Every structure is written in C-alpha cells, then in structure tokens.
C-alpha cells in the first residue's frame, strides 16, 4: 500500500493524504476527509516507510513486528465515535503520533459496544498490546479493559483512581476557574448544566461557589447528558424553576451551544441578558454567534502525549503508574459580559 493508492481510495490528492498523516494541524483537511483517510490506513495496515524499512529478516519476524506495533482506542464516554468533537480530535492526534512512530491504530470502538458480538469478535481476532481510553469509565468497562489489554493509558478531564497511566487536563480546576471568572464579572446566581455523577466539573462548580461564600442552590443545577440536546433541554427545564440565574456554566462546549440555542428561542440575548461559559474550546466554539467563551483544553497535546506514553510503555515496560497533567487556559470571546447591576434579574424568560 502506497500514499498514491490511499489517495485513490479516499478520492483525494496524494499531498492531502501526506498532510493528514504527517502533520499535527487539524485544519489540513475537513474532518470527513481525515476520518476517511485514517479509516483506510487502519483497514489496509499501511505503515510509514521508515517503519517498513526496519521490518527486516524473515516473513514470520515481519508479521511479529507488525503485530507488536498496533494499538486500539476506546471511546468510553461517547456512543458516536466519529462525531464527538472533543474525543474524536484527541483520537486523531493519537493516531497521527502513533503513525509517525511506526504504530497503527488497529481499531476503535465505543465503550457502549463492549457487549456487542461484532465488537467482541474484532477485539479477539485483532489482538493489540495497548489501548488508549478516552473519557472516564464504569466498572464494567474497567473489568473489560483489564481482561483484554496489558498496557492502558487513560486521557480525559477527570482524574481516576486506577493503576492506569493517565494523561489529563484537570476539569475540576478548570471549572473552578470558569466559575470565578463569572463571579468577577458580577454574577452570583450561576447555574450549572451538565452531568453530576462522579463528574469533576460539577464538583468544581460546587466547590467554587462554596469558596466564594455563595450558596449551592439545587434549583440552579440541571443534571443532563453532555450534548447539544442536553444543553437545549436543560435551559428549557430551568425555565420551569423560580431562579434568578444571570450566567450558566456548562460542563462542555456542545452543551453550551445547545443552551445558547434554547436561550435564543426564549427571547434572551447572550450575553446581554445571560452569560454562558463552557469547557473544551472545540473548533465550533469560535464560529457560532456569539462566539463562545470557554476553557481551552489542549486536545492535540492530550492526544500526542497519550500516544507517546502508550508507546513508551509498549517498548520499555511499566513500573509505577504515570500521571501527566497538561494546562488549561480561558479563551475570552463574546458569550460573557459583566452583570448589569441595574437589573433585578436577567432571566425574564418568555414562556410559551
């Protein structure tokens, strides 16, 4: 398999294929084109020429070397592995970095699929030495991972109490920063939209309010799935409550985008009537109107470091668990503004 053949199969130019698999820039091609190219790479078992030149000796040895240069990826939090803007970008960064070092991402699947017969057959028929796990997982997936994989590296926003290596960006501290930012703008009635159970971002929200001597009000908290639908319906649910919320902290950007859509439908302007802040800084955040203020998570760096850590374990073994923490920072755009103290409340919802 050559770059030319991959380009023909993907219906793109050779230069596009080369840019996608050799550069760390996510904007070298559309998401659809990148996904199509990497799918072909996985299915054909294409390896970089440098790696191929090193595969010498007998045919059996070549096969062994190839099998020792494979890994897998599990989307623990997402049922849609291709369209999750947060974890899919991390996964592509993992695959690019692995590819550069002569490793192939042999397959990826969702943690929701572990009981699926076809998924199980893929795993048993395509053995790999290591796996990257994207997002926190429940006990069932934990047991599954322990049973089928020798080397595991987890990446996400929640620190886990496991013996796995971890590459994280601290969602707890990022949440505290986000709430404090809203407070500095004069907001004291800050709502939360997102998941609650074992979620560092929710705990950060609660602890930040406590540290600021603000009450944690049950009516200001909307527990919902992290999705555009979750954010949209979360705001709709908030309408039914008697609150004075002037700002929402959403546990990720897609939830914030859904919340903004609902606010617009309710006749509220962002940020004039209510402020919104998210976490992740996905590409879409800078293209919506108003542009979303958010906590930047270094997705590319999370992916690259996850791949490097896993490859190091595969090649050098493991002693003590390793934890790598990457920094976050705020990206101030248009969705937040200082509270207008002349108004009693900014949440004068227009109900249907």
MOZI-V795075 format. One record per residue. N is the residue number from 1. PSI is psi in whole degrees, -180 to 180 (none if undefined). Layout:
[[N/PSI] [N/PSI]]
This chain:
[[1/132] [2/168] [3/-36] [4/-42] [5/-40] [6/-42] [7/-41] [8/-45] [9/-35] [10/-7] [11/46] [12/175] [13/160] [14/-39] [15/-35] [16/-44] [17/-45] [18/-44] [19/-42] [20/-44] [21/-12] [22/-10] [23/154] [24/2] [25/121] [26/-10] [27/12] [28/-21] [29/166] [30/160] [31/-40] [32/-42] [33/-44] [34/-46] [35/-39] [36/-42] [37/-47] [38/-31] [39/-42] [40/-41] [41/-46] [42/-46] [43/-32] [44/-14] [45/25] [46/135] [47/155] [48/150] [49/-37] [50/-43] [51/-41] [52/-38] [53/-27] [54/-10] [55/82] [56/-170] [57/-148] [58/167] [59/-38] [60/-41] [61/-38] [62/-42] [63/-41] [64/-44] [65/-40] [66/-43] [67/-28] [68/-4] [69/42] [70/152] [71/172] [72/170] [73/130] [74/124] [75/94] [76/-30] [77/-10] [78/135] [79/-16] [80/92] [81/-23] [82/-26] [83/4] [84/112] [85/-25] [86/-61] [87/-28] [88/-34] [89/-39] [90/-43] [91/-41] [92/-36] [93/-39] [94/-47] [95/-41] [96/-46] [97/-41] [98/-44] [99/-42] [100/-30] [101/14] [102/16] [103/150] [104/133] [105/101] [106/-36] [107/163] [108/151] [109/167] [110/147] [111/-20] [112/-12] [113/8] [114/-22] [115/2] [116/134] [117/-39] [118/-41] [119/-44] [120/-39] [121/-40] [122/-42] [123/-47] [124/-30] [125/-16] [126/76] [127/137] [128/160] [129/-24] [130/160] [131/142] [132/127] [133/121] [134/111] [135/154] [136/159] [137/161] [138/180] [139/-34] [140/-45] [141/-35] [142/-48] [143/-38] [144/-45] [145/-46] [146/-36] [147/-36] [148/-12] [149/137] [150/-44] [151/130] [152/133] [153/126] [154/143] [155/143] [156/-159] [157/-8] [158/127] [159/134] [160/149] [161/71] [162/174] [163/7] [164/152] [165/146] [166/136] [167/109] [168/161] [169/123] [170/102] [171/-28] [172/-51] [173/-36] [174/-37] [175/-43] [176/-42] [177/-44] [178/-44] [179/-41] [180/-35] [181/-45] [182/-39] [183/-40] [184/-23] [185/2] [186/4] [187/126] [188/-17] [189/89] [190/120] [191/160] [192/133] [193/118] [194/-171] [195/155] [196/-41] [197/116] [198/36] [199/118] [200/-34] [201/-36] [202/-42] [203/-38] [204/-40] [205/-49] [206/-45] [207/-35] [208/-44] [209/-44] [210/-44] [211/-28] [212/6] [213/35] [214/143] [215/146] [216/103] [217/126] [218/-39] [219/-15] [220/0] [221/123] [222/114] [223/118] [224/163] [225/145] [226/93] [227/168] [228/-38] [229/-40] [230/-45] [231/-41] [232/-53] [233/-25] [234/-44] [235/-41] [236/-38] [237/-37] [238/-28] [239/-34] [240/-8] [241/152] [242/87] [243/165] [244/33] [245/130] [246/-7] [247/145] [248/132] [249/117] [250/140] [251/-14] [252/174] [253/-39] [254/-35] [255/-41] [256/-39] [257/-41] [258/-38] [259/-40] [260/-37] [261/-44] [262/-42] [263/-40] [264/-42] [265/-29] [266/2] [267/16] [268/140] [269/136] [270/122] [271/6] [272/-42] [273/-33] [274/140] [275/152] [276/134] [277/144] [278/-169] [279/137] [280/-52] [281/52] [282/162] [283/-39] [284/-27] [285/-29] [286/-2] [287/-8] [288/168] [289/122] [290/155] [291/142] [292/126] [293/133] [294/165] [295/117] [296/124] [297/128] [298/81] [299/-46] [300/-44] [301/-37] [302/-44] [303/-47] [304/-44] [305/-34] [306/-46] [307/-45] [308/-40] [309/-45] [310/-43] [311/-40] [312/-41] [313/-40] [314/-35] [315/-26] [316/-3] [317/-179] [318/138] [319/-93] [320/149] [321/142] [322/138] [323/120] [324/127] [325/123] [326/148] [327/155] [328/168] [329/159] [330/142] [331/106] [332/121] [333/-122] [334/-8] [335/1] [336/144] [337/165] [338/142] [339/138] [340/102] [341/-9] [342/-15] [343/139] [344/-40] [345/142] [346/-2] [347/55] [348/77] [349/141] [350/105] [351/155] [352/none]]
